[in-house]
Each structure stands twice: as structure tokens, then as C-alpha cells.
Amino acid sequence: MLLFVLGYKNGIVLVAHQSAQYKLQLLISNKTQTKMNSITITYRLIKQFKTHNHIQLSDCGKYFNIRSSKEIKLKVCGSSIGIWLGPKKFLIKSKIKDNLETIPKYKTYKNDFLTNFL
């Protein structure tokens, strides 16, 4: 007689016969076989914040954090509606347009080229 140990729970060892383990494996394998589908969505980013370059605005009006690749939603703080730029920086919706700039094609550095990279 061939017995198999299935696991240990609450101080009790779970043991099964060879035919019982085969039925258990069939049940587990049927539950774990799922078909995975994936969808990719592409947004065109057009503006960024002057002080927080990693937060950018798409052409459809959604805000994204480029570092974490997550969408930033409008939040309520007190009675004001806006977005959180950082853990302590909240920007209300009416002031957002003043703090936006178009995303530059090239990143510019200060005058001395060597001091920026050394």
C-alpha cells in the first residue's frame, strides 16, 4: 500500500492513497488552466508639469505618472478638487493649466557640457 503526504494543517498530517492523489492532481490541474488575454492601450502625452516632469497629461485629458506607469485621478482634499503631485503637494484643478508646459523633444543642459556628466 503506497501512501502520499499531501500537507500539514493544524498539527495533522494529510495522507492519501495513490489513486486518491491522482484524482486530487486532476482537480488542481483543471482549476489552474486558464486562458490569458492581454490588451495594450497607447496614450499620446502632450504636456508635463514644470516642477514634476514625471507627471504628464495625455491628449484625452488623463494624468499619468511616468515613473510608476499609473494613471493619476482627480482627488478631493478638503473641499478642493485637484491632483496630488507628491506626498505633501496638492494642486487644485483651476491652477493646473498654469503649471503645465509642453514636453520638449530634447532635454537641454546648462552651459558647461563636461560638468553635467562628470
Residue, then its C-alpha position, 0 to 999 in steps of 0.5 A: m500500500l503506497l501512501f502520499v503526504l499531501g500537507y500539514k494543517n493544524g498539527i495533522v498530517l494529510v495522507a492519501h492513497q495513490s489513486a486518491q492523489y491522482k484524482l486530487q492532481l486532476l482537480i488542481s490541474n483543471k482549476t489552474q488552466t486558464k486562458m490569458n488575454s492581454i490588451t495594450i492601450t497607447y496614450r499620446l502625452i502632450k504636456q508635463f508639469k514644470t516642477h514634476n516632469h514625471i507627471q504628464l497629461s495625455d491628449c484625452g485629458k488623463y494624468f499619468n505618472i511616468r515613473s510608476s506607469k499609473e494613471i493619476k485621478l482627480k482627488v478631493c482634499g478638503s473641499s478642493i478638487g485637484i491632483w496630488l503631485g507628491p506626498k505633501k503637494f496638492l494642486i487644485k484643478s483651476k491652477i493646473k493649466d498654469n503649471l503645465e508646459t509642453i514636453p520638449k523633444y530634447k532635454t537641454y543642459k546648462n552651459d558647461f557640457l563636461t560638468n553635467f556628466l562628470 
